């Protein structure tokens, strides 16, 4: 190591004030990002999760290419109620449809519904949270007490009430799950907003002459996005579960459209004689949720 | 006689994400019994790394090489159980942060007595008695009654005394004081350092004083080791530090350290603006009261302060923490509305409902530079975007014009053009503070309010930023309000000074006059507490 090296790298902030950690050069940030990626991949759990989630996303994107059979019209009545085999990986249902193909095709609807639900939660929660934190006073009290009331009702129950109001269907289920997720995001966003408002760069923005809207859009939202992203990833897993649960209860997809929760429900009557009808789609749901939760933890690490 | 502490060819290397980072590179030190050795240097010079190595506080991943002996015993590579017998008993640390250094859930007295109990020097009532005595020795008034107090019930200075009590209670041979007073006000700092000097003299304890403050080291240390880039640059006696350093690096540091003797950067104005000109900003009998919640009482941050800053003036505001100087800055910047009284910008009362144009005019006239360069930039935005922000909000300059203006401003504050595309964490504190000044200058304000703008910076960087402000003041007729707890700094850049205490202005006048012949007891105490005041001798 030569004398100049110390200038290139940042020392841990040991000195009081740590006023002058030498600036990391642009290329070292690039390298930093790369090593972060490598660190990511060295965690086997995260790697497996990422690969599995990629597979599920591919299912949802191009189910026709990945599923060996048509999920609705390929009725192989000779092979109905057959267990898992090399031809039918997840076995077949009472009508002789390939369960694996139905899981593959069902992923699209389940993922889209969960995605829509989280989008609704994030958007509405972020807007309410920013307003509550930024405006404060009576609006803060009003919004946050409303949120408190919503939190007091179990999420699934709330979703069921909303679906009953809107009517059955996958979109309505997604909206219902999304609404049930709003309180969490509103609370996080409000806390983040309050944190950011106390930062000196907000004072700098005010003396720069920025208006309220500009401050919220340019400074508060981007700086809160990290926390929102972590929660959103976590919520996505929960949303898949909630959408499936509501479909299982019969609020969602209309037969014969394949959907994960509906698939589990379809097999419910045969649980003693044909375990694969419930267990294998259930396992896929569980694996997806676990993978998403695992990856959301990685997002949290990267954000820090 | 062997030295109490002997450090030979010490190397400390951190493992960074991009490879090994040497923090200390071959340092030799000797500290005799009953003496005080100061380690001085800027951030990254390795002074704290040495302190931590002596205390055996480096985590396992840090590579250490060389030798550290305490009274002949090798400390490097000592196993953890052996360390536990030495730390607190023979070696003690006085940490920097008086709040973080104490456990918030235990009474302070128990935290002092714990040292004795751990080292089996005393227990029960005896430990308590000795702890009370140590607290009294450390200068905590009413030690007996405060034994059961919790850290949050004490002031910063009192907490620091508790930390000193913890350090001295077991009568260690060596005390390592890592920036023991940098979080404290100057008057408190002086009391604490006086007390430490007295104790080390009485008990014959040696002290390793780690500080960034050269004047303080010159005042308090027998010997000073000047460090730069992890290497020992010069070893000299405390009295020689400020005026007789031999090596260029040490001279450079000494020259940058402001004392009450260093030359002013801004001469008194040759043609002061006549009194009848409209002040750029004015406060008339301003009061700011923060309402208390529940049982807490209201806080009167400003209690009838009046101030007028005229064009081309440079006004300094000094005071200790809680004196209301930052609140005054926020009032002048329009970030805090007065509870009573009036704040005017260019003669316009800011308390009225203002039109958009009036509001903009006020913002354009007065711009800020804040204390912490790291947190005064949005971490998600590039420096260029942050500097351009006031241009976008307060002027009609188009995108291209903004880019040109940003480049011009960055050139003015001597920032490399490449910095515009960087994010705040990629720049150093000094560079960021220049960027903050560039942002303040973007809309060509007539007044810049700098609130502790250099206190988070190393002395050499501090000197550069001060010179930059002085240059802008003179070249661009920029008026300055410079707020600082550091009299030596205020003296360099202000021609008029206000001394604040408890929300009031207790004294004001031309800087030279106030500092040489203060009329109030408080100002006199402030001046006397500034370290490095007497250039030679007269220590302790």
HADDOCK unambig.tbl for C-alpha pairs under 7 A between the chains (distance, minus, plus):
assign (segid A and resid 6 and name CA) (segid B and resid 21 and name CA) 6.42 0.50 0.50
assign (segid A and resid 6 and name CA) (segid B and resid 22 and name CA) 6.70 0.50 0.50
assign (segid A and resid 11 and name CA) (segid B and resid 44 and name CA) 6.98 0.50 0.50
assign (segid A and resid 14 and name CA) (segid B and resid 48 and name CA) 6.65 0.50 0.50
assign (segid A and resid 15 and name CA) (segid B and resid 43 and name CA) 5.52 0.50 0.50
assign (segid A and resid 15 and name CA) (segid B and resid 44 and name CA) 6.86 0.50 0.50
assign (segid A and resid 15 and name CA) (segid B and resid 48 and name CA) 6.20 0.50 0.50
assign (segid A and resid 17 and name CA) (segid B and resid 456 and name CA) 5.86 0.50 0.50
assign (segid A and resid 18 and name CA) (segid B and resid 43 and name CA) 6.10 0.50 0.50
assign (segid A and resid 19 and name CA) (segid B and resid 43 and name CA) 6.72 0.50 0.50
assign (segid A and resid 19 and name CA) (segid B and resid 429 and name CA) 5.03 0.50 0.50
assign (segid A and resid 19 and name CA) (segid B and resid 456 and name CA) 5.73 0.50 0.50
assign (segid A and resid 19 and name CA) (segid B and resid 457 and name CA) 5.14 0.50 0.50
assign (segid A and resid 19 and name CA) (segid B and resid 458 and name CA) 6.52 0.50 0.50
assign (segid A and resid 20 and name CA) (segid B and resid 43 and name CA) 6.11 0.50 0.50
assign (segid A and resid 20 and name CA) (segid B and resid 428 and name CA) 4.88 0.50 0.50
assign (segid A and resid 20 and name CA) (segid B and resid 429 and name CA) 4.83 0.50 0.50
assign (segid A and resid 20 and name CA) (segid B and resid 430 and name CA) 6.72 0.50 0.50
assign (segid A and resid 21 and name CA) (segid B and resid 428 and name CA) 5.60 0.50 0.50
assign (segid A and resid 22 and name CA) (segid B and resid 428 and name CA) 5.45 0.50 0.50
assign (segid A and resid 23 and name CA) (segid B and resid 426 and name CA) 4.88 0.50 0.50
assign (segid A and resid 23 and name CA) (segid B and resid 427 and name CA) 4.51 0.50 0.50
assign (segid A and resid 23 and name CA) (segid B and resid 428 and name CA) 5.16 0.50 0.50
assign (segid A and resid 24 and name CA) (segid B and resid 426 and name CA) 5.16 0.50 0.50
assign (segid A and resid 25 and name CA) (segid B and resid 426 and name CA) 6.91 0.50 0.50
assign (segid A and resid 199 and name CA) (segid B and resid 375 and name CA) 6.55 0.50 0.50
assign (segid A and resid 200 and name CA) (segid B and resid 375 and name CA) 5.78 0.50 0.50
assign (segid A and resid 200 and name CA) (segid B and resid 376 and name CA) 4.71 0.50 0.50
assign (segid A and resid 201 and name CA) (segid B and resid 375 and name CA) 6.06 0.50 0.50
assign (segid A and resid 201 and name CA) (segid B and resid 376 and name CA) 3.95 0.50 0.50
assign (segid A and resid 201 and name CA) (segid B and resid 377 and name CA) 4.97 0.50 0.50
assign (segid A and resid 201 and name CA) (segid B and resid 378 and name CA) 5.66 0.50 0.50
assign (segid A and resid 204 and name CA) (segid B and resid 376 and name CA) 6.56 0.50 0.50
assign (segid A and resid 207 and name CA) (segid B and resid 363 and name CA) 6.05 0.50 0.50
assign (segid A and resid 207 and name CA) (segid B and resid 367 and name CA) 6.55 0.50 0.50
assign (segid A and resid 208 and name CA) (segid B and resid 363 and name CA) 6.98 0.50 0.50
assign (segid A and resid 208 and name CA) (segid B and resid 389 and name CA) 6.35 0.50 0.50
assign (segid A and resid 208 and name CA) (segid B and resid 390 and name CA) 4.20 0.50 0.50
assign (segid A and resid 208 and name CA) (segid B and resid 393 and name CA) 6.71 0.50 0.50
assign (segid A and resid 209 and name CA) (segid B and resid 360 and name CA) 6.67 0.50 0.50
assign (segid A and resid 209 and name CA) (segid B and resid 363 and name CA) 6.26 0.50 0.50
assign (segid A and resid 209 and name CA) (segid B and resid 390 and name CA) 6.17 0.50 0.50
assign (segid A and resid 209 and name CA) (segid B and resid 393 and name CA) 5.48 0.50 0.50
assign (segid A and resid 209 and name CA) (segid B and resid 394 and name CA) 5.95 0.50 0.50
assign (segid A and resid 210 and name CA) (segid B and resid 393 and name CA) 5.59 0.50 0.50
assign (segid A and resid 219 and name CA) (segid B and resid 378 and name CA) 6.93 0.50 0.50
assign (segid A and resid 223 and name CA) (segid B and resid 380 and name CA) 6.76 0.50 0.50
